[in-house]
Amino acid sequence: MRRTGYGISLDVPAGWSASIVRRPADIGTDEAARGIAPSDPGPQGPGERTLPVLHTCSRPIPAGTGDFGSGLVEELAADDVFVALVEYGTDLAGSGLFARSGWPRLAPSQFSPGRMPRQLPGRSASQHFFSVGDRAFCLYTVIGSHARRMATVPRAAGVVRSLGVEPAAVMRRRGVVL
């Protein structure tokens, strides 16, 4: 099944779950304390810009999962795979950390327990920063078992190969600010 949102799309493997969300902007502290709604309650709230986040996993994705899988990656079984595509916007595309152009290709050699923000027994991760269509992204992938990476990374790589992104210029023409 093809899943699409915010100019991002992917083929979701049978039995996997996926979401593409753009989190609502937080109400300013001052406004929240007084119970006042923001002047712009949409995804582009006052002083804050939110961007799309794609999650896909070989198990159900619980509500409240963090952008990089917190609340989910702790529960991965040995053969599970989690993929996050986090957008960083057009202003960073093609520069600095995001200078690499084009989709990364995942390989078992790119995965390491040391790439986890905090050590979780057995887990292994890979992280890539890049730009596609004048949009900057981080691809973060976690597998349930470093020892089983030869079997699980090809499944993750297949999902990544299915990813597509509408260029920033197309999104602007549609009135979507990134």
KEVOTI-978527 format. One record per atom (N, C-alpha, C, O): x negated, y negated, z negated; residue in one letter. Coordinates in steps of 0.2 Angstrom, whole numbers, plus 5000, padded with zeros to 4 digits. Layout:
BEGIN
XYZA...
END
This chain:
BEGIN
499650065000M500050005000M499649945000M499149934996M499749895004R499349835005R499649785000R500249775000R499249754996R499449704991R499149634993R498549634994R499549584993T499349514995T499549464990T500149464987T499149414989G499349354984G498749304985G498149324984G498949234985Y498449184985Y497949194990Y497349174989Y498149214996G497649225001G497149285000G496649285004G497249324996I496849384994I497249444995I497849444993I496949494999S497349555000S496849614999S496249614999S497149674997L496849734997L497349794998L497949794997L497049855000D497349915000D497349944993D496749964991D497849964990V497849994983V497950064984V498450094987V497450104982P497450174983P498050204979P498250184974P498250264982A498850304978A498650314971A498150334970A499150304967G499050314959G498650254956G498550264950G498450204959W498050144956W498550094955W499150094958W498350044951S498749984949S498349924951S497749924952S498749874953A498449814955A498849754954A499449754953A498449694953S498849634952S498349574955S497749584954S498749524957I498349464959I498749404956I499349394958I498449374952V498749324948V498349254948V497749254949V498749204946R498349144945R498649124938R499249104938R498249124933R498549104926R498749034926R498448994929R499249024922P499448954921P498948914917P498648944913P498948854919A498448804915A498648794908A499248794907A498248794903D498448784896D498648704896D498448664899D499148704891I499348634889I498848604885I498548634881I498648534887G498148504883G498348504875G498848514873G497748514871T497848524864T498248464861T498748484857T498248404863D498648354860D499348364862D499748354858D499448374868E500148394871E500448454867E501048444865E500048504866A500348564863A500548554856A501048574853A500048514853A500248504845A500848464844A501148464839A501048424849R501648384849R502248414852R502848384852R502148474855G502648514858G502948484865G503448494867G502448444868I502648414874I502348454880I501848474880I502748464885A502548504891A502048464895A502148404895A501648494899P501148454903P501548424908P502048444910P501248364911S501548334916S501648374923S502048364927S501148424924D501148464929D501148534927D500648564926D501748564926P501748634922P501548694927P501548744925P501348674933G501148724938G500448754937G500148734931G500148794941P499548824940P498948764940P498448784937P499148704942Q498648654941Q498848604936Q499048554938Q498748624930G498948584924G498548524923G498048514927G498648474919P498248414918P497548434916P497448464911P497048414920G496348424918G496048494919G495548504917G496548544921E496248604922E496448634928E497048624931E496048674932R496148704938R496148784937R495648804934R496648814939T496548894938T496548924945T496748894950T496248974945L496049014952L496249084952L496349114946L496349114957P496649184958P496149234955P495549224955P496449284952V496049344949V496349404952V496949414950V496049454955L496249514957L496049564952L495449564951L496449614950H496249674946H496549734950H497049734952H496149784950T496349844952T496049904948T495449894947T496449954947C496150004942C496450074944C497050074946C496050124942S496350194943S496850214938S497050274938S496950164933R497450184928R497850114927R497650064930R498450124923P498850064923P498450004919P498050014915P498649944922I498249884919I498749854914I499349834916I498549844908P499049824903P499049744903P498649714906P499649714901A499749644901A499149614896A499049644891A498949554898G498449524894G497749544895G497249524892G497649584900T496949604902T496549544904T496749504908T495949534901G495549484903G495249484910G495349534914G495049424912D494849414919D494349474921D494349494927D493849484917F493349534918F493549604915F493049644913F494149614913G494349684911G494449694904G494549754902G494249644899S494349654892S495049684891S495549654893S495049724886G495649754884G495849814889G496349854887G495449824894L495549884899L494949924899L494949984898L494349894900V493749934902V493549974896V493250024896V493749954890E493649994884E494050064884E493750114880E494550064888E494950124888E494850174894E495150224895E494350154898L494250194904L493950264903L493550274898L494250314906A494050384905A493450394910A493350344914A493150444910A492450454914A492550444921A492150424925A493150464924D493250454931D493650394933D493850384939D493750344929D494150284930D493650234933D493050234932D493950194937V493650134941V494050074939V494650074940V493750014938F494049954937F493649904942F493049894942F494049864946V493749814950V494149744949V494749744949V493749694948A493949624947A493649584952A493049584953A494049544955L493849494960L494049424957L494649414957L493549384955V493749324951V493549264956V492949264958V493949224957E493849164962E493549104958E493749094952E493049074960Y492749014957Y492848944961Y492648894959Y493148954967G493348894970G492948874976G492448904978G493148824980T492848804986T492248754985T491848754989T492248724980D491748674978D491048714977D490548684978D491048774975L490448814974L490248854979L489748884979L490748864984A490548914990A489948894994A489848834995A489548944995G488948934999G488348904995G487848894999G488348894989S487848864985S487648904979S488048934976S487048894977G486848914970G486948994970G486749034974G487249014964L487449084963L487849114968L487849174969L488249074972F488749094977F488449084984F488849084989F487749074985A487449064992A487549124996A487549115002A487549184994R487649244998R488249245001R488849234998R488249255008S488849255012S489049325014S488649365016S489749335013G489949405015G490149455009G489849445004G490549505011W490749545005W490149595003W489749615008W490049604997P489449654995P489749724996P490349734997P489249764997R489349834998R489049874992R488549864990R489549904989L489349944982L488950004983L489150044988L488450014979A488050074979A487950104972A487950054968A487950164971P487750194964P487150164961P487150154955P486650144965S486050114962S486150044959S485750024955S486750014961Q486849944958Q487149944951Q487249894948Q487350004949F487750014943F487250024937F486750064938F487349994931S486950004925S487349984919S487749944919S487250024914P487550004907P487349934905P487749904901P486749914907G486549854905G486849794908G486749734906G487249804913R487649754917R488349744913R488749694916R488449774908M489049764904M488949704899M488449694897M489449654898P489349604894P489149624887P488849594883P489449684885R489349714879R489349784880R489749814884R488949824876Q488849894878Q489449934875Q489649924870Q489649974880L490250024879L489950094881L489750094886L489950134876P489650204877P489850234884P490450244885P489450254888G489550284894G489650234900G489550254906G489950184899R490150134904R489650104908R489050104906R489750084914S489250064919S489550004923S490150014925S489149954925A489549904929A489049874934A488449884934A489349834939S488949804944S489349734945S489949724944S488949684946Q489149614947Q488849584953Q488249584954Q489249554957H489049514963H489349454964H489949444963H488949394965F489149334967F489049314974F488549334977F489649284978F489549284985F490149234987F490549214983F490049214993S490649174996S490849205003S490549235006S491549195004V491849225010V492449165011V492749145007V492449145018G492949095020G492949035016G493449005015G492349015014D492248945010D492548955004D492748905001D492549015001R492849024994R492349064990R492049114993R492149044984A491649074980A491949124975A492549114972A491649184975F491949244971F491449274967F490849274968F491649314961C491249364958C491649424958C492249434957C491249474961L491549544961L491249584955L490649594955L491649604950Y491449644944Y491749704944Y492349714945Y491349764944T491649834945T491349874939T490749864937T491849904935V491649944930V491850024931V492450034933V491450064930I491550134930I491550174923I491150144919I491950224922G492050254916G491450284913G491350294907G491050314918S490450354916S489850334921S489850344927S489350314918H488650304922H488450364925H488250374930H488550424921A488250484923A488650514929A488450554933A489350484930R489750514936R489750454941R490250464946R489250414941R489350354946R489250384954R489550344958R488950434955M488950464962M489650484964M489750474970M490050504960A490750514962A491250454962A491650454966A491150414957T491650354956T491450294960T491950264962T490850284961V490650214965V490950224972V491150164975V490950274976P491250274982P491950254982P492250224987P492350274977R493050254977R493050184976R493550154979R492650154972A492650084971A492450044977A492749994979A491950074981A491750044987A492250044992A492349994996A492650094992G493250094997G493750044996G494050015000G493850024989V494349974988V494049904990V494349864993V493349894989V493049834991V493049824998V493149765001V492949875002R492949875009R493649855012R493749825017R494149865008S494849845010S495049775008S495549755011S494649745004L494749675002L494749625008L494349635013L495249575008G495249525013G495449455010G495749455005G495149405013V495249335010V495449295016V495049285021V495949255015E496149195020E495649145019E495449125013E495349115024P494849055023P495148995019P495748985019P494748955016A494948905012A495348855016A495848825014A495148845023A495548795027A496248815028A496648775029A496348885029V497048905030V497448895024V498048875025V497148905018M497548895012M497748825011M498248815009M497248775013R497448705012R497948685017R498448655015R497948715023R498548705028R499148725025R499748695026R499148775021R499748805018R499948765011R500448775008R499548715009G499648675004G499448704997G499648684992G498948754997V498748794992V498048764990V497548764994V497948734984V497348704982V496948754978V497148794974V496348764980L495848814977L495248784974L494848814971L
END
